């Protein structure tokens, strides 16, 4: 399925030319990993060493997201869903403890591509109307001042943060969205490939 592109507020577009967001819906909710995904994660963990963690900060695509975090006033080494955070997780855990789908699918995809991804469950409680499709955008949350992913008028996840409680994917979720942030300097085609890869992993059996 072709990725859907979201909108960006005029303020952000002027301050951060090239920033964007795109997503693909996936049927179903949270569940255990397939054997294939577990094996791929194990192989990925085996390739990560202390030297890999240092080099992760210089990977070209990851570097664009580090630069974006700095532009947003964040610690470049902080943030959820980043390549650096996933590499640190592997070093701290001595491997990858299974989190299940969609979390492990997103982690493996980010290791492969450098593109940070989020999974958001936007049920009627978030859309406000079960007949209305999600409409994601990037804007500044006036309450927190953080650049956030919005669904309509509701902030559902701060960039490089965790989803709000109502948007966390659970076993009861009927569907969820895999969302990619396009950082300035990163081709949207790269992010589309990352989303497609994550969808493939989530749908693996």
Steps between C-alpha positions, in 0.01 A plus 500: 500500500626846413594716797268789587663840544397728781501877515745731674406830663624813324708589806690170495536493122663842509730414791590147387472477120469140388346361819204270445302201616355195330323186610339171401212328683540141619214269600504334842651583835801410713610138494802274538783503248513247222792256510646671195502840670657352813781350293561826313518689829746246640721537193482879526596485867804286420628769262484779761810571708631795698668626184168476317342724762761767435464473123120521525529872573682558171268300272386750229125456549521480879715816494215697340268396783764591759528842337121536511491420871763767558293750298199415716702580813532134601806307608612335173566177691150489648172390351281196455512287187835632379778284363720598792238406761448158341875431489529602868210269583684207343818576696314537830289187452777290345264436211140586418235383742187431300252787521272358233337663201503787420791602725757249379406557135566871543830440681632267232394736222673795666817294542491424128410848374580757769145638474312535832147362497199504728190283528178682589162343571239755403164350587171695506602645837783686326334577168181614668292322236543140377413612147784753481839380378808610696644831383853532634699821498802662661456809715607655828300388802391827659476338844850352509685695231622171350482423130246219488308267274135604499192307397262776408515742793634242748874455570567124506880482522781750552782462249756253636264432789248237602137492380234637733320229697202490265720440197708208631453182296349218708367151441153654482594743220309432181771669294793735533714736294871466434629855486831632366647843552673652198791707628641790298764354269348151494326390181132419553557191284734363768229547762243334274728198467540490878125508557451228240760281667338548842158410359649185345647397837175572684308285254747210513365177644 
